[in-house]
Structures are given as structure tokens and as C-alpha cells.
Amino acid sequence: MSLSVTAGGRSGERVVSNPAGLNVATGATATAQFAPGTSVTLSVASGRDAIWGGACSSGGAKTRTCTLTLNANSSVTANVQ
């Protein structure tokens, strides 16, 4: 399954995934492949909060991480605060 992440907001930050595979700078989009059913946690490398949207929505709230289970190709946006 593919997971696409678009990072925006504060410049100079990076959004990373656990398990590893995604490392995307603000202003960019990256895609990685994970096995079906994988639980992926996204976070800002510096520890800043983000507002998450798409397949891993934080409902407009600022949170440090966002976790989703990949059962289909998915996309996520991160607005780094």
C-alpha cells in the first residue's frame, strides 16, 4: 500500500514515519510503500505539533503524532505548527 504525505506550514521542518520510509520536508510531497495492515505513525522530526488531515485527521487539533492503519492507498497532509 502507498502512503503519500504532503508537508506544509513552518519551513525547515520534516515529517517522518515509524516504521521508517517517509522523510518529507515542508513544501514537499513524498510517497512510500508499506505492507497492508501496517500501523504507521507520522510525526514532525523536531517534536513540533502539526495539524493532520486526510487519511490521518486530527480534526483541526494540533497533535504531535498521527497514527493510521494502511488498508488502502492513502494520503495525508501535515501543517507543521
N, CA, C and O of each residue as an XYZ file, in Angstrom:
324
protein
N       0.842     -1.172      0.000
C       0.000      0.000      0.000
C       0.889      1.238      0.000
O       1.955      1.256      0.615
N       0.428      2.277     -0.706
C       1.215      3.506     -0.728
C       0.630      4.523      0.235
O      -0.587      4.624      0.394
N       1.518      5.276      0.876
C       1.133      6.376      1.740
C       1.853      7.617      1.251
O       3.082      7.663      1.209
N       1.082      8.612      0.887
C       1.622      9.879      0.397
C       1.424     10.941      1.467
O       0.330     11.081      2.014
N       2.478     11.687      1.766
C       2.410     12.741      2.775
C       2.844     14.058      2.152
O       3.911     14.155      1.546
N       2.001     15.068      2.312
C       2.327     16.427      1.900
C       2.518     17.261      3.157
O       1.609     17.369      3.981
N       3.691     17.847      3.303
C       4.020     18.632      4.486
C       3.996     20.120      4.147
O       4.538     20.550      3.129
N       3.366     20.883      5.008
C       3.322     22.332      4.845
C       3.499     23.003      6.192
O       3.787     22.355      7.198
N       3.318     24.322      6.193
C       3.452     25.059      7.436
C       4.854     25.573      7.639
O       5.478     26.075      6.704
N       5.352     25.453      8.849
C       6.625     26.045      9.250
C       7.777     25.511      8.395
O       7.953     24.299      8.272
N       8.545     26.404      7.816
C       9.650     25.995      6.947
C      10.788     25.382      7.754
O      10.959     25.672      8.938
N      11.555     24.536      7.094
C      12.715     23.918      7.713
C      12.405     22.696      8.556
O      13.295     22.160      9.216
N      11.155     22.247      8.547
C      10.771     21.074      9.328
C      10.630     19.853      8.423
O      10.557     19.974      7.200
N      10.593     18.679      9.047
C      10.433     17.436      8.304
C       9.411     16.541      9.002
O       9.370     16.466     10.230
N       8.593     15.869      8.205
C       7.657     14.879      8.722
C       8.235     13.499      8.439
O       8.642     13.203      7.315
N       8.266     12.666      9.463
C       8.862     11.335      9.337
C       7.852     10.281      9.765
O       6.865     10.575     10.440
N       8.120      9.057      9.359
C       7.222      7.952      9.687
C       7.924      6.906     10.532
O       9.146      6.761     10.488
N       7.126      6.182     11.300
C       7.570      4.999     12.017
C       6.533      3.908     11.761
O       5.390      4.051     12.195
N       6.895      2.815     11.066
C       8.207      2.444     10.563
C       8.756      3.444      9.550
O       8.018      4.197      8.914
N      10.082      3.419      9.427
C      10.767      4.333      8.528
C      10.317      4.130      7.088
O       9.859      3.052      6.708
N      10.456      5.175      6.305
C      10.099      5.109      4.889
C       9.758      6.481      4.351
O       9.968      6.767      3.172
N       9.228      7.335      5.224
C       8.878      8.695      4.819
C       9.711      9.698      5.602
O       9.859      9.598      6.820
N      10.251     10.666      4.874
C      11.016     11.759      5.464
C      10.846     12.926      4.504
O      11.601     13.061      3.542
N       9.845     13.774      4.771
C       9.443     14.780      3.787
C       9.554     16.176      4.391
O       9.041     16.445      5.477
N      10.234     17.055      3.665
C      10.411     18.437      4.108
C       9.145     19.230      3.851
O       8.380     18.915      2.939
N       8.924     20.266      4.660
C       7.784     21.143      4.413
C       7.922     21.760      3.025
O       9.007     22.146      2.592
N       6.788     21.837      2.353
C       6.763     22.328      0.983
C       6.910     21.227     -0.045
O       6.985     21.497     -1.243
N       6.951     19.982      0.418
C       7.165     18.857     -0.493
C       6.176     17.738     -0.202
O       5.488     17.732      0.819
N       6.128     16.793     -1.134
C       5.317     15.586     -1.002
C       6.200     14.380     -1.226
O       7.064     14.392     -2.103
N       5.992     13.340     -0.442
C       6.727     12.086     -0.631
C       5.765     10.922     -0.468
O       4.751     11.023      0.223
N       6.104      9.817     -1.118
C       5.287      8.605     -1.063
C       6.173      7.419     -0.725
O       7.299      7.311     -1.211
N       5.655      6.535      0.111
C       6.372      5.307      0.458
C       5.399      4.139      0.432
O       4.185      4.317      0.530
N       5.951      2.955      0.299
C       5.168      1.726      0.257
C       5.288      0.987      1.594
O       6.379      0.844      2.146
N       4.149      0.526      2.095
C       4.116     -0.266      3.321
C       3.231     -1.483      3.088
O       2.352     -1.465      2.226
N       3.462     -2.525      3.851
C       2.636     -3.722      3.732
C       1.212     -3.419      4.184
O       1.010     -2.602      5.083
N       0.222     -4.069      3.569
C      -1.162     -3.879      4.008
C      -1.308     -4.188      5.496
O      -0.716     -5.142      6.000
N      -2.097     -3.375      6.192
C      -2.327     -3.578      7.610
C      -1.280     -2.973      8.514
O      -1.378     -3.078      9.737
N      -0.256     -2.327      7.918
C       0.788     -1.712      8.733
C       0.241     -0.497      9.469
O      -0.461      0.324      8.879
N       0.554     -0.380     10.735
C       0.233      0.804     11.518
C       1.395      1.780     11.386
O       2.521      1.470     11.774
N       1.119      2.950     10.839
C       2.150      3.947     10.577
C       1.886      5.173     11.454
O       0.786      5.725     11.463
N       2.912      5.581     12.183
C       2.817      6.799     12.983
C       3.635      7.892     12.311
O       4.813      7.707     12.005
N       2.996      9.025     12.087
C       3.648     10.186     11.494
C       3.915     11.213     12.579
O       3.101     11.398     13.484
N       5.057     11.880     12.487
C       5.396     12.916     13.456
C       6.334     13.916     12.803
O       6.918     13.648     11.752
N       6.471     15.072     13.441
C       7.433     16.077     12.999
C       8.756     15.761     13.682
O       8.807     15.578     14.899
N       9.824     15.697     12.894
C      11.114     15.238     13.417
C      11.593     16.065     14.604
O      12.239     15.529     15.504
N      11.290     17.360     14.621
C      11.759     18.239     15.691
C      10.903     18.139     16.957
O      11.261     18.699     17.994
N       9.773     17.426     16.876
C       8.877     17.310     18.013
C       7.770     18.343     18.028
O       6.957     18.359     18.952
N       7.718     19.210     17.018
C       6.644     20.205     16.946
C       5.300     19.534     16.704
O       5.230     18.396     16.239
N       4.247     20.253     17.026
C       2.897     19.800     16.714
C       2.596     20.032     15.237
O       3.263     20.817     14.562
N       1.586     19.337     14.761
C       1.076     19.553     13.406
C      -0.434     19.391     13.433
O      -0.993     18.754     14.326
N      -1.076     19.975     12.445
C      -2.490     19.717     12.207
C      -2.547     18.740     11.043
O      -2.109     19.055      9.936
N      -3.081     17.570     11.294
C      -3.074     16.478     10.328
C      -4.407     16.405      9.601
O      -5.461     16.661     10.183
N      -4.348     16.056      8.336
C      -5.570     15.932      7.555
C      -5.498     14.750      6.602
O      -4.458     14.105      6.473
N      -6.592     14.479      5.949
C      -6.660     13.353      5.024
C      -6.931     12.061      5.764
O      -7.801     12.003      6.633
N      -6.186     11.026      5.421
C      -6.419      9.693      5.985
C      -6.054      9.596      7.459
O      -6.407      8.623      8.125
N      -5.352     10.598      7.971
C      -4.935     10.603      9.372
C      -5.277     11.963      9.961
O      -4.389     12.752     10.285
N      -6.564     12.228     10.097
C      -7.006     13.558     10.503
C      -6.964     13.739     12.013
O      -7.329     12.842     12.774
N      -6.509     14.923     12.431
C      -6.556     15.278     13.855
C      -7.750     16.183     14.143
O      -7.855     16.741     15.235
N      -8.637     16.329     13.186
C      -9.852     17.102     13.394
C      -9.608     18.576     13.642
O     -10.389     19.237     14.327
N      -8.521     19.090     13.085
C      -8.198     20.501     13.251
C      -7.389     20.810     14.489
O      -6.988     21.956     14.697
N      -7.139     19.802     15.321
C      -6.360     19.994     16.544
C      -4.864     19.840     16.261
O      -4.461     19.133     15.337
N      -4.062     20.509     17.068
C      -2.609     20.345     16.994
C      -2.213     19.123     17.819
O      -2.515     19.045     19.010
N      -1.539     18.173     17.182
C      -1.069     16.991     17.898
C       0.349     16.666     17.459
O       0.779     17.065     16.377
N       1.064     15.949     18.294
C       2.464     15.623     17.979
C       2.587     14.490     16.976
O       3.514     14.463     16.167
N       1.645     13.552     17.032
C       1.701     12.394     16.145
C       0.327     12.104     15.575
O      -0.693     12.581     16.074
N       0.328     11.314     14.524
C      -0.918     10.819     13.955
C      -0.654      9.393     13.488
O       0.334      9.133     12.801
N      -1.528      8.476     13.858
C      -1.327      7.065     13.538
C      -2.490      6.550     12.705
O      -3.653      6.807     13.016
N      -2.168      5.828     11.655
C      -3.194      5.212     10.821
C      -2.779      3.802     10.458
O      -1.592      3.477     10.442
N      -3.762      2.968     10.167
C      -3.519      1.612      9.687
C      -3.831      1.585      8.207
O      -4.936      1.924      7.783
N      -2.842      1.178      7.425
C      -2.983      1.211      5.961
C      -3.742     -0.005      5.460
O      -3.231     -1.125      5.487
N      -4.953      0.222      5.007
C      -5.741     -0.822      4.364
C      -6.054     -0.467      2.913
O      -6.703     -1.237      2.204
N      -5.591      0.696      2.482
C      -5.754      1.164      1.100
C      -4.704      2.227      0.857
O      -4.123      2.759      1.803
N      -4.455      2.541     -0.407
C      -3.568      3.650     -0.715
C      -4.147      4.913     -0.101
O      -5.339      5.187     -0.238
N      -3.308      5.675      0.571
C      -3.801      6.799      1.371
C      -2.917      8.014      1.210
O      -1.754      7.914      0.819
N      -3.496      9.173      1.521
C      -2.713     10.421      1.518
C      -3.036     11.206      2.780
O      -4.156     11.182      3.292
N      -2.017     11.900      3.259
C      -2.103     12.673      4.497
C      -1.468     14.028      4.258
O      -0.477     14.145      3.538
N      -2.046     15.052      4.868
C      -1.417     16.364      4.878
C      -0.995     16.692      6.304
O      -1.660     16.310      7.267
N       0.113     17.399      6.423
C       0.610     17.837      7.731
C       0.908     19.323      7.648
O       1.721     19.758      6.832
N       0.251     20.094      8.492
C       0.510     21.520      8.602
C       1.305     21.739      9.878
O       0.741     21.796     10.971
N       2.630     21.863      9.729
C       3.513     21.931     10.895
C       3.358     23.301     11.556
O       3.399     24.344     10.904
N       3.180     23.255     12.868
C       2.928     24.497     13.617
C       4.209     25.097     14.160
O       4.174     26.141     14.812
